[in-house]
């Protein structure tokens, strides 16, 4: 059962990784942005219609799998945790259908609002997981993620120079580490109430 339930977390990681590598890789190799780490994943996505559509389609598939995971397979049974995950998915879908286009139009503003909300919710989910788990490893992973989340959010809020020059790497780490929190919390042998 554990292996079966975790595929609803590992497959989204795989889909997101392929989106990330495909889109950023394209713009690095053929789009004139070779080695540019000062753009977020979303800014790369918003550079063209095809990348926006590809990202949206992949993220909608991820959202469906994550929703199914929290309803059927999540070992975290707490209602508040599930509600936070639903808010995470809503933000994820909203930012996916509103690309961060270069002209800072309404879709870009909508995207930025939901991206900011999603990043805050990710840290809150980790805090809640750390407070409710009985597993030391899960608590430790959540603690590291929370510290990184505070660092990330403060640097992003104040537009710290070194952070903004490498935002692609910091944002990527934030997203992939969140999946690590989810996967680890779902490997627990005992369910959390």
C-alpha atoms as an extended CHARMM CRD file, in Angstrom:
* protein
*
       193  EXT
         1         1  UNK       CA              0.0000000000        0.0000000000        0.0000000000  PROA      1               0.0000000000
         2         2  UNK       CA              2.8340000000        2.4060000000        0.8710000000  PROA      2               0.0000000000
         3         3  UNK       CA              4.5200000000        2.0070000000       -2.5270000000  PROA      3               0.0000000000
         4         4  UNK       CA              1.2090000000        2.4150000000       -4.3130000000  PROA      4               0.0000000000
         5         5  UNK       CA              0.2720000000        5.5500000000       -2.3760000000  PROA      5               0.0000000000
         6         6  UNK       CA              3.6720000000        7.1660000000       -2.8410000000  PROA      6               0.0000000000
         7         7  UNK       CA              3.4320000000        7.0030000000       -6.6140000000  PROA      7               0.0000000000
         8         8  UNK       CA              0.8600000000        9.7770000000       -6.3280000000  PROA      8               0.0000000000
         9         9  UNK       CA              3.7260000000       11.8690000000       -4.9650000000  PROA      9               0.0000000000
        10        10  UNK       CA              6.6270000000       10.5650000000       -7.0720000000  PROA      10              0.0000000000
        11        11  UNK       CA              4.8050000000       10.9050000000      -10.4140000000  PROA      11              0.0000000000
        12        12  UNK       CA              4.0780000000       14.6250000000       -9.7930000000  PROA      12              0.0000000000
        13        13  UNK       CA              7.7660000000       15.0970000000       -8.9350000000  PROA      13              0.0000000000
        14        14  UNK       CA              8.6850000000       13.4120000000      -12.2310000000  PROA      14              0.0000000000
        15        15  UNK       CA              6.1950000000       15.5000000000      -14.2430000000  PROA      15              0.0000000000
        16        16  UNK       CA              7.3690000000       18.7360000000      -12.6280000000  PROA      16              0.0000000000
        17        17  UNK       CA             11.0230000000       17.7880000000      -13.1890000000  PROA      17              0.0000000000
        18        18  UNK       CA             10.3800000000       17.1090000000      -16.8880000000  PROA      18              0.0000000000
        19        19  UNK       CA              8.5200000000       20.4310000000      -17.2510000000  PROA      19              0.0000000000
        20        20  UNK       CA             11.3010000000       22.2550000000      -15.4680000000  PROA      20              0.0000000000
        21        21  UNK       CA             14.1490000000       20.6670000000      -17.4150000000  PROA      21              0.0000000000
        22        22  UNK       CA             12.3290000000       20.9330000000      -20.7370000000  PROA      22              0.0000000000
        23        23  UNK       CA             11.2460000000       24.5540000000      -20.4470000000  PROA      23              0.0000000000
        24        24  UNK       CA             14.2720000000       26.0470000000      -18.6820000000  PROA      24              0.0000000000
        25        25  UNK       CA             16.5840000000       23.8690000000      -20.7860000000  PROA      25              0.0000000000
        26        26  UNK       CA             14.9860000000       25.1150000000      -23.9950000000  PROA      26              0.0000000000
        27        27  UNK       CA             15.3440000000       28.7670000000      -23.0380000000  PROA      27              0.0000000000
        28        28  UNK       CA             18.9110000000       28.2160000000      -21.8720000000  PROA      28              0.0000000000
        29        29  UNK       CA             19.9860000000       26.3800000000      -25.0130000000  PROA      29              0.0000000000
        30        30  UNK       CA             17.9200000000       28.0450000000      -27.7310000000  PROA      30              0.0000000000
        31        31  UNK       CA             16.0630000000       30.9790000000      -26.1630000000  PROA      31              0.0000000000
        32        32  UNK       CA             18.9060000000       33.3530000000      -25.4750000000  PROA      32              0.0000000000
        33        33  UNK       CA             18.9680000000       32.8830000000      -21.6960000000  PROA      33              0.0000000000
        34        34  UNK       CA             21.9960000000       30.6150000000      -21.3430000000  PROA      34              0.0000000000
        35        35  UNK       CA             22.9060000000       30.2740000000      -17.6600000000  PROA      35              0.0000000000
        36        36  UNK       CA             20.3890000000       32.9230000000      -16.5480000000  PROA      36              0.0000000000
        37        37  UNK       CA             19.3650000000       32.0920000000      -12.9700000000  PROA      37              0.0000000000
        38        38  UNK       CA             17.7760000000       35.4950000000      -12.2910000000  PROA      38              0.0000000000
        39        39  UNK       CA             14.4260000000       34.4350000000      -13.7660000000  PROA      39              0.0000000000
        40        40  UNK       CA             11.9760000000       32.3300000000      -11.7800000000  PROA      40              0.0000000000
        41        41  UNK       CA             10.5980000000       29.1390000000      -13.2650000000  PROA      41              0.0000000000
        42        42  UNK       CA              7.3610000000       31.0310000000      -13.9460000000  PROA      42              0.0000000000
        43        43  UNK       CA              9.1540000000       33.8240000000      -15.7970000000  PROA      43              0.0000000000
        44        44  UNK       CA             10.7780000000       31.2500000000      -18.0670000000  PROA      44              0.0000000000
        45        45  UNK       CA              7.3770000000       29.6080000000      -18.5910000000  PROA      45              0.0000000000
        46        46  UNK       CA              5.7330000000       32.9450000000      -19.4530000000  PROA      46              0.0000000000
        47        47  UNK       CA              8.2180000000       33.7740000000      -22.2180000000  PROA      47              0.0000000000
        48        48  UNK       CA              6.1260000000       31.9850000000      -24.8370000000  PROA      48              0.0000000000
        49        49  UNK       CA              2.6430000000       30.5550000000      -25.3740000000  PROA      49              0.0000000000
        50        50  UNK       CA              3.8540000000       26.9750000000      -25.9380000000  PROA      50              0.0000000000
        51        51  UNK       CA              5.7400000000       26.8710000000      -22.6370000000  PROA      51              0.0000000000
        52        52  UNK       CA              2.7690000000       28.3950000000      -20.7800000000  PROA      52              0.0000000000
        53        53  UNK       CA              0.4160000000       25.7580000000      -22.2250000000  PROA      53              0.0000000000
        54        54  UNK       CA              2.8390000000       22.8940000000      -21.5390000000  PROA      54              0.0000000000
        55        55  UNK       CA              3.3590000000       24.0620000000      -17.9560000000  PROA      55              0.0000000000
        56        56  UNK       CA             -0.3860000000       24.4630000000      -17.4140000000  PROA      56              0.0000000000
        57        57  UNK       CA             -1.1880000000       20.9900000000      -18.7840000000  PROA      57              0.0000000000
        58        58  UNK       CA              1.5150000000       19.3190000000      -16.7060000000  PROA      58              0.0000000000
        59        59  UNK       CA              0.5350000000       21.1830000000      -13.5600000000  PROA      59              0.0000000000
        60        60  UNK       CA             -3.1510000000       20.3110000000      -13.9870000000  PROA      60              0.0000000000
        61        61  UNK       CA             -2.1450000000       16.6290000000      -14.1190000000  PROA      61              0.0000000000
        62        62  UNK       CA             -0.0430000000       17.1470000000      -10.9800000000  PROA      62              0.0000000000
        63        63  UNK       CA             -2.9680000000       18.8710000000       -9.2320000000  PROA      63              0.0000000000
        64        64  UNK       CA             -5.3320000000       15.9690000000      -10.0020000000  PROA      64              0.0000000000
        65        65  UNK       CA             -2.8200000000       13.4420000000       -8.6550000000  PROA      65              0.0000000000
        66        66  UNK       CA             -2.1580000000       15.4830000000       -5.5100000000  PROA      66              0.0000000000
        67        67  UNK       CA             -5.8740000000       15.9090000000       -4.8600000000  PROA      67              0.0000000000
        68        68  UNK       CA             -6.4080000000       12.1620000000       -5.2380000000  PROA      68              0.0000000000
        69        69  UNK       CA             -3.4280000000       11.5640000000       -2.9470000000  PROA      69              0.0000000000
        70        70  UNK       CA             -4.7550000000       13.7430000000       -0.1080000000  PROA      70              0.0000000000
        71        71  UNK       CA             -8.2410000000       12.2370000000       -0.3370000000  PROA      71              0.0000000000
        72        72  UNK       CA             -7.2520000000        8.5560000000       -0.6560000000  PROA      72              0.0000000000
        73        73  UNK       CA             -3.6080000000        7.8990000000        0.2270000000  PROA      73              0.0000000000
        74        74  UNK       CA             -2.2890000000       10.5790000000        2.5880000000  PROA      74              0.0000000000
        75        75  UNK       CA             -1.3080000000        9.1690000000        5.9510000000  PROA      75              0.0000000000
        76        76  UNK       CA             -1.8720000000       12.6050000000        7.4740000000  PROA      76              0.0000000000
        77        77  UNK       CA             -5.5150000000       12.3110000000        8.4910000000  PROA      77              0.0000000000
        78        78  UNK       CA             -5.9050000000       15.6950000000       10.1630000000  PROA      78              0.0000000000
        79        79  UNK       CA             -8.6550000000       17.8210000000        8.5820000000  PROA      79              0.0000000000
        80        80  UNK       CA             -6.6810000000       21.0740000000        8.8440000000  PROA      80              0.0000000000
        81        81  UNK       CA             -3.6640000000       19.5230000000        7.0790000000  PROA      81              0.0000000000
        82        82  UNK       CA             -5.9310000000       18.3080000000        4.2610000000  PROA      82              0.0000000000
        83        83  UNK       CA             -7.5600000000       21.7390000000        4.0220000000  PROA      83              0.0000000000
        84        84  UNK       CA             -4.1360000000       23.4010000000        3.7540000000  PROA      84              0.0000000000
        85        85  UNK       CA             -3.2340000000       20.9510000000        0.9910000000  PROA      85              0.0000000000
        86        86  UNK       CA             -6.4500000000       21.8310000000       -0.8640000000  PROA      86              0.0000000000
        87        87  UNK       CA             -5.5230000000       25.5300000000       -0.6290000000  PROA      87              0.0000000000
        88        88  UNK       CA             -2.0520000000       24.6320000000       -1.9160000000  PROA      88              0.0000000000
        89        89  UNK       CA             -3.6070000000       22.8480000000       -4.9170000000  PROA      89              0.0000000000
        90        90  UNK       CA             -5.9860000000       25.7640000000       -5.6130000000  PROA      90              0.0000000000
        91        91  UNK       CA             -3.0530000000       28.1920000000       -5.6580000000  PROA      91              0.0000000000
        92        92  UNK       CA             -1.0140000000       25.7920000000       -7.8030000000  PROA      92              0.0000000000
        93        93  UNK       CA             -3.8170000000       25.5270000000      -10.3870000000  PROA      93              0.0000000000
        94        94  UNK       CA             -4.4890000000       29.2890000000      -10.3560000000  PROA      94              0.0000000000
        95        95  UNK       CA             -0.8460000000       30.2120000000      -10.9800000000  PROA      95              0.0000000000
        96        96  UNK       CA             -0.6660000000       27.5470000000      -13.6930000000  PROA      96              0.0000000000
        97        97  UNK       CA             -3.5670000000       28.9410000000      -15.7090000000  PROA      97              0.0000000000
        98        98  UNK       CA             -2.3560000000       32.5270000000      -15.3010000000  PROA      98              0.0000000000
        99        99  UNK       CA              1.1710000000       32.6160000000      -16.7350000000  PROA      99              0.0000000000
       100       100  UNK       CA              3.7550000000       35.1340000000      -15.5730000000  PROA      100             0.0000000000
       101       101  UNK       CA              3.9770000000       36.9020000000      -18.9170000000  PROA      101             0.0000000000
       102       102  UNK       CA              6.7440000000       39.4970000000      -19.4130000000  PROA      102             0.0000000000
       103       103  UNK       CA              4.4140000000       42.5030000000      -19.8270000000  PROA      103             0.0000000000
       104       104  UNK       CA              3.1840000000       42.4020000000      -16.1990000000  PROA      104             0.0000000000
       105       105  UNK       CA             -0.4500000000       42.3470000000      -17.3470000000  PROA      105             0.0000000000
       106       106  UNK       CA             -3.3720000000       40.9970000000      -15.2990000000  PROA      106             0.0000000000
       107       107  UNK       CA             -2.4260000000       37.3040000000      -15.8040000000  PROA      107             0.0000000000
       108       108  UNK       CA              1.0470000000       38.0840000000      -14.4000000000  PROA      108             0.0000000000
       109       109  UNK       CA             -0.4550000000       39.8650000000      -11.3740000000  PROA      109             0.0000000000
       110       110  UNK       CA             -2.8460000000       36.9640000000      -10.7360000000  PROA      110             0.0000000000
       111       111  UNK       CA              0.0650000000       34.5600000000      -11.0730000000  PROA      111             0.0000000000
       112       112  UNK       CA              2.2080000000       36.4950000000       -8.5880000000  PROA      112             0.0000000000
       113       113  UNK       CA             -0.6130000000       36.6460000000       -6.0240000000  PROA      113             0.0000000000
       114       114  UNK       CA             -1.2580000000       32.9060000000       -6.1090000000  PROA      114             0.0000000000
       115       115  UNK       CA              2.4540000000       32.0370000000       -6.2650000000  PROA      115             0.0000000000
       116       116  UNK       CA              3.0910000000       34.0920000000       -3.1300000000  PROA      116             0.0000000000
       117       117  UNK       CA              0.1250000000       32.5050000000       -1.3600000000  PROA      117             0.0000000000
       118       118  UNK       CA              1.2590000000       29.0250000000       -2.4040000000  PROA      118             0.0000000000
       119       119  UNK       CA              4.8070000000       29.5430000000       -1.1170000000  PROA      119             0.0000000000
       120       120  UNK       CA              3.4690000000       30.7160000000        2.2610000000  PROA      120             0.0000000000
       121       121  UNK       CA              1.0530000000       27.7670000000        2.4420000000  PROA      121             0.0000000000
       122       122  UNK       CA              3.9170000000       25.3510000000        1.7090000000  PROA      122             0.0000000000
       123       123  UNK       CA              5.7730000000       26.5910000000        4.7880000000  PROA      123             0.0000000000
       124       124  UNK       CA              2.5820000000       26.5050000000        6.8900000000  PROA      124             0.0000000000
       125       125  UNK       CA              1.9540000000       22.8800000000        5.8180000000  PROA      125             0.0000000000
       126       126  UNK       CA              5.4740000000       22.0070000000        6.8960000000  PROA      126             0.0000000000
       127       127  UNK       CA              4.9890000000       23.7630000000       10.2520000000  PROA      127             0.0000000000
       128       128  UNK       CA              1.7210000000       21.9130000000       10.8060000000  PROA      128             0.0000000000
       129       129  UNK       CA              3.3220000000       18.5910000000        9.8290000000  PROA      129             0.0000000000
       130       130  UNK       CA              6.2200000000       19.1990000000       12.2320000000  PROA      130             0.0000000000
       131       131  UNK       CA              3.8110000000       19.9810000000       15.0810000000  PROA      131             0.0000000000
       132       132  UNK       CA              1.6160000000       16.9300000000       14.5390000000  PROA      132             0.0000000000
       133       133  UNK       CA              4.0520000000       14.1770000000       13.5990000000  PROA      133             0.0000000000
       134       134  UNK       CA              5.3610000000       11.6360000000       16.0750000000  PROA      134             0.0000000000
       135       135  UNK       CA              8.3390000000       10.7650000000       13.8650000000  PROA      135             0.0000000000
       136       136  UNK       CA             11.6910000000       12.4290000000       14.6050000000  PROA      136             0.0000000000
       137       137  UNK       CA             12.9510000000       12.2500000000       11.0070000000  PROA      137             0.0000000000
       138       138  UNK       CA              9.8120000000       13.9420000000        9.6930000000  PROA      138             0.0000000000
       139       139  UNK       CA             10.1170000000       16.6370000000       12.3560000000  PROA      139             0.0000000000
       140       140  UNK       CA             13.7580000000       17.2370000000       11.4320000000  PROA      140             0.0000000000
       141       141  UNK       CA             13.0420000000       17.4750000000        7.6920000000  PROA      141             0.0000000000
       142       142  UNK       CA             10.1540000000       19.8450000000        8.3860000000  PROA      142             0.0000000000
       143       143  UNK       CA             12.3430000000       21.9700000000       10.6620000000  PROA      143             0.0000000000
       144       144  UNK       CA             14.9780000000       22.3700000000        7.9340000000  PROA      144             0.0000000000
       145       145  UNK       CA             12.2610000000       23.1820000000        5.4150000000  PROA      145             0.0000000000
       146       146  UNK       CA             10.6820000000       25.7660000000        7.7380000000  PROA      146             0.0000000000
       147       147  UNK       CA             14.0470000000       27.4880000000        8.2410000000  PROA      147             0.0000000000
       148       148  UNK       CA             14.6250000000       27.5030000000        4.4900000000  PROA      148             0.0000000000
       149       149  UNK       CA             11.0720000000       28.7410000000        3.9460000000  PROA      149             0.0000000000
       150       150  UNK       CA             11.6100000000       31.7140000000        6.2590000000  PROA      150             0.0000000000
       151       151  UNK       CA             14.9240000000       32.4690000000        4.5090000000  PROA      151             0.0000000000
       152       152  UNK       CA             13.2450000000       32.1830000000        1.0890000000  PROA      152             0.0000000000
       153       153  UNK       CA             10.2320000000       34.3300000000        1.9450000000  PROA      153             0.0000000000
       154       154  UNK       CA             12.2810000000       37.0720000000        3.6340000000  PROA      154             0.0000000000
       155       155  UNK       CA             14.8010000000       37.2220000000        0.7670000000  PROA      155             0.0000000000
       156       156  UNK       CA             12.0020000000       37.3100000000       -1.8020000000  PROA      156             0.0000000000
       157       157  UNK       CA             10.0220000000       39.9430000000        0.0940000000  PROA      157             0.0000000000
       158       158  UNK       CA             13.0160000000       42.2740000000        0.4360000000  PROA      158             0.0000000000
       159       159  UNK       CA             14.4490000000       41.4030000000       -3.0000000000  PROA      159             0.0000000000
       160       160  UNK       CA             17.8950000000       40.6290000000       -1.5580000000  PROA      160             0.0000000000
       161       161  UNK       CA             20.4260000000       41.0080000000       -4.3700000000  PROA      161             0.0000000000
       162       162  UNK       CA             22.3200000000       37.6850000000       -4.1350000000  PROA      162             0.0000000000
       163       163  UNK       CA             18.9980000000       35.8530000000       -3.8150000000  PROA      163             0.0000000000
       164       164  UNK       CA             17.4100000000       37.5460000000       -6.8300000000  PROA      164             0.0000000000
       165       165  UNK       CA             20.4790000000       36.8330000000       -8.9940000000  PROA      165             0.0000000000
       166       166  UNK       CA             20.0300000000       33.1130000000       -8.2950000000  PROA      166             0.0000000000
       167       167  UNK       CA             16.2800000000       32.9170000000       -7.7020000000  PROA      167             0.0000000000
       168       168  UNK       CA             15.9160000000       30.0170000000      -10.1350000000  PROA      168             0.0000000000
       169       169  UNK       CA             18.0360000000       27.8050000000       -7.8450000000  PROA      169             0.0000000000
       170       170  UNK       CA             16.4640000000       29.0020000000       -4.5920000000  PROA      170             0.0000000000
       171       171  UNK       CA             12.9260000000       28.5880000000       -5.9340000000  PROA      171             0.0000000000
       172       172  UNK       CA             13.7140000000       25.1530000000       -7.3820000000  PROA      172             0.0000000000
       173       173  UNK       CA             15.1090000000       24.0060000000       -4.0310000000  PROA      173             0.0000000000
       174       174  UNK       CA             12.0130000000       25.3400000000       -2.2450000000  PROA      174             0.0000000000
       175       175  UNK       CA              9.6240000000       23.4350000000       -4.5220000000  PROA      175             0.0000000000
       176       176  UNK       CA             11.5320000000       20.1470000000       -4.6330000000  PROA      176             0.0000000000
       177       177  UNK       CA             12.1390000000       20.2370000000       -0.8660000000  PROA      177             0.0000000000
       178       178  UNK       CA              8.3840000000       20.6020000000       -0.3330000000  PROA      178             0.0000000000
       179       179  UNK       CA              7.8510000000       17.3730000000       -2.2570000000  PROA      179             0.0000000000
       180       180  UNK       CA             10.4900000000       15.7900000000        0.0130000000  PROA      180             0.0000000000
       181       181  UNK       CA              8.4460000000       16.8960000000        3.0520000000  PROA      181             0.0000000000
       182       182  UNK       CA              5.2880000000       15.3340000000        1.5900000000  PROA      182             0.0000000000
       183       183  UNK       CA              6.9760000000       12.0930000000        0.5550000000  PROA      183             0.0000000000
       184       184  UNK       CA              8.6580000000       11.6900000000        3.9340000000  PROA      184             0.0000000000
       185       185  UNK       CA              5.4750000000       12.3850000000        5.8740000000  PROA      185             0.0000000000
       186       186  UNK       CA              3.6830000000        9.7490000000        3.8010000000  PROA      186             0.0000000000
       187       187  UNK       CA              6.2950000000        7.0740000000        4.5390000000  PROA      187             0.0000000000
       188       188  UNK       CA              5.2330000000        6.8980000000        8.1710000000  PROA      188             0.0000000000
       189       189  UNK       CA              4.2270000000        3.4580000000        9.3550000000  PROA      189             0.0000000000
       190       190  UNK       CA              1.6450000000        4.8610000000       11.7250000000  PROA      190             0.0000000000
       191       191  UNK       CA             -1.0290000000        7.2730000000       10.6660000000  PROA      191             0.0000000000
       192       192  UNK       CA             -1.0600000000       10.7360000000       12.1910000000  PROA      192             0.0000000000
       193       193  UNK       CA             -4.3460000000       11.8850000000       13.6850000000  PROA      193             0.0000000000
